[in-house]
Amino acid sequence: MTADTPITQFVAAPNGWRAAIADPQERVIMVVPIVAWAPVREESPRTSDQMDLEPVVLFDNVREPIISTLGETLASWDDGSHIHQILAPSFEVREVPDGWQVQEYGD
């Protein structure tokens, strides 16, 4: 099994869970919806060694939506982006660096 193997085991995330991704090149924290939680797969990149479940995120692009684990998404980007925070429902991004913007994905 490789990182390209489809996600076959997951639990749907309750509405409102989001991931805040920091992009140091653009000085932006992008907030994307978490649609599910999947067991960590040994061969796949991980968002954090501290989590036993991996967030599954949705990029709802028109004609080209992407559903991927957050770890695989970050590993495929070579711009230094990293997880800033996992947001439970009704929580907002904290500790935003000076001069950075927070954007909901798609805005």
C-alpha positions in Angstrom: 0.0 0.0 0.0 1.3 3.5 -0.9 0.3 7.0 -0.1 -1.6 7.0 -3.3 -3.8 4.2 -2.0 -7.4 5.4 -1.5 -8.6 6.2 2.0 -10.8 3.2 2.7 -11.4 3.5 6.5 -12.6 6.8 7.9 -15.2 8.3 10.3 -17.2 11.4 9.1 -16.3 14.5 11.0 -19.1 16.5 12.6 -19.8 19.8 10.9 -17.6 22.6 11.8 -14.2 21.0 12.2 -11.5 22.8 10.2 -7.7 22.8 9.7 -5.7 26.0 9.6 -2.7 25.7 7.2 0.1 28.2 7.5 1.8 29.3 4.2 5.0 31.1 5.2 5.7 32.3 1.6 2.3 34.0 1.2 2.0 34.9 4.9 -1.5 33.4 4.9 -3.3 30.9 7.2 -5.8 29.1 5.0 -8.7 27.4 6.8 -10.1 24.3 5.1 -13.0 22.0 6.2 -12.2 18.6 7.8 -14.7 16.2 6.4 -13.5 13.0 8.1 -10.9 11.4 10.3 -8.9 8.4 9.1 -6.6 6.0 10.9 -2.9 6.9 10.5 -1.4 4.8 7.8 2.2 3.8 8.4 3.3 4.5 4.8 1.6 7.9 4.5 2.8 11.3 5.6 1.3 12.5 8.9 0.1 15.9 9.9 1.5 15.4 13.4 3.1 12.7 15.4 0.9 13.6 18.3 -2.4 12.6 16.6 -3.7 9.0 16.2 -6.1 10.1 13.5 -5.4 12.0 10.4 -7.7 14.8 9.2 -9.3 14.3 5.8 -9.7 17.7 4.1 -11.8 18.9 1.2 -10.7 21.5 -1.4 -14.0 22.0 -3.2 -12.6 23.3 -6.4 -15.1 23.5 -9.3 -14.5 20.6 -11.7 -11.5 19.4 -9.7 -12.4 18.8 -6.0 -9.7 17.3 -3.9 -10.3 15.0 -0.9 -7.1 14.0 0.8 -5.5 13.5 4.2 -4.0 16.7 5.5 -0.6 14.9 5.8 -0.6 13.9 2.2 -1.7 17.4 1.1 1.1 19.1 3.0 3.7 16.6 1.8 2.7 17.2 -1.8 3.2 21.0 -1.4 6.8 22.2 -1.5 6.3 25.7 -0.2 6.9 25.1 3.5 3.2 25.0 4.4 2.4 23.3 7.7 -0.4 22.8 10.1 -1.0 25.8 12.3 -4.0 24.5 14.2 -6.9 22.1 14.2 -10.1 24.0 14.9 -13.1 22.4 16.7 -16.5 23.8 15.8 -17.0 27.4 16.8 -13.3 28.0 17.5 -11.3 30.6 15.6 -7.6 30.7 14.6 -5.3 31.9 17.4 -1.8 33.2 17.5 -1.8 34.6 14.0 1.7 36.0 13.3 2.0 39.8 12.8 1.3 40.8 9.2 -0.4 37.5 8.3 -4.0 37.1 7.0 -6.5 34.4 7.8 -8.6 33.2 4.8 -11.3 30.6 4.5 -10.5 28.3 1.6 -12.4 29.6 -1.5 -12.6 33.2 -0.5 
